[in-house]
Every structure is written in C-alpha cells, then in structure tokens.
Amino acid sequence: MNITVYTQDNCPPCQYIKNYFREHQILFTEKNIRNSQYRSEMMEMEAFSTPLIMIDDEILHAIDMDRIEALVHV
C-alpha cells in the first residue's frame, strides 16, 4: 500500500490525519506544499486544499474516515 498526504503548515486537518496514520502505525509519505514541486503535483490533480490523501490510486480530496479505514483495513 502506498499512501501520500499533501499537507501545509498550520493545517489542523493535516495534523489530524498524520496523527491518525502514526497512531495506527500506517506508513505514509508527507509532501508539504511549501515545496513548489509538491504544490504543482497537487494542483495537477485539481486539488486546491489540504490535506490531499492518495491511497494507492485513489485520491481523497477531503478526510473521509470511512473510506480511509476501508482502504487501509483498520
């Protein structure tokens, strides 16, 4: 399973989902959009707010805990 979370500084929902993954010992890659490359990647996916969560090939534009748990099998 490959999980990427696009985040930004001072984003409570970003912190929430990162804490969730850490508490459940789920590995993920964080891409903070202060890095212009990551910001461009996110915009190419037509996402304009964080967190943007990618679990394998599925893109979640918002925190949908039911869907996330189904995808990561928690």
VOGU-3710 file (C-alpha; in Angstrom, 3 decimals, decimal comma):
1> mnitvytqdn> 0,000/0,000/0,000  1,294/3,427/-0,935  -0,042/6,472/0,943  0,871/10,077/0,232  -0,501/13,040/2,146  -0,130/16,539/0,731  -0,025/18,963/3,644  0,749/22,529/4,600  1,897/24,243/7,750  -0,717/25,276/10,334
11> cppcqyikny> -3,348/22,913/8,941  -5,306/21,155/11,720  -6,897/18,579/9,376  -3,424/17,754/8,035  -2,137/17,203/11,551  -5,178/15,072/12,378  -4,688/12,647/9,502  -0,927/12,403/10,064  -1,561/11,596/13,732  -4,166/9,011/12,736
21> frehqilfte> -1,737/7,213/10,432  1,046/7,336/13,035  -1,211/6,034/15,833  -2,209/3,096/13,633  1,386/2,545/12,525  0,474/3,129/8,885  3,392/4,275/6,783  2,828/7,333/4,632  4,814/9,923/2,725  4,207/13,560/3,562
31> knirnsqyrs> 4,561/16,191/0,853  4,354/19,709/2,256  3,151/22,096/-0,445  5,521/24,862/0,633  7,733/22,895/-1,773  6,680/24,238/-5,185  7,079/20,839/-6,859  4,593/19,258/-4,437  2,215/22,206/-4,818  2,316/21,750/-8,605
41> emmemeafst> 1,707/17,998/-8,283  -1,331/18,671/-6,119  -2,753/21,267/-8,487  -2,358/18,847/-11,407  -4,813/16,613/-9,537  -7,250/19,559/-9,390  -6,834/19,797/-5,634  -6,742/23,226/-4,056  -6,861/22,449/-0,350  -5,057/20,218/2,096
51> plimiddeil> -4,904/17,541/3,122  -4,999/15,711/-0,162  -4,712/11,998/0,550  -3,655/9,413/-2,011  -4,042/5,764/-1,098  -2,665/3,676/-3,922  -4,535/5,031/-6,964  -7,436/6,592/-5,059  -7,412/10,335/-4,424  -9,346/11,727/-1,471
61> haidmdriea> -9,922/15,482/-1,586  -11,190/15,502/1,996  -10,860/13,420/5,130  -13,400/10,634/4,730  -12,610/8,322/7,642  -14,990/5,570/6,498  -13,278/5,419/3,105  -9,773/5,724/4,575  -10,410/2,886/7,022  -11,833/0,725/4,251
71> lvhv> -8,765/1,353/2,098  -6,171/0,782/4,845  -8,140/-2,053/6,508  -8,027/-0,658/10,064
//
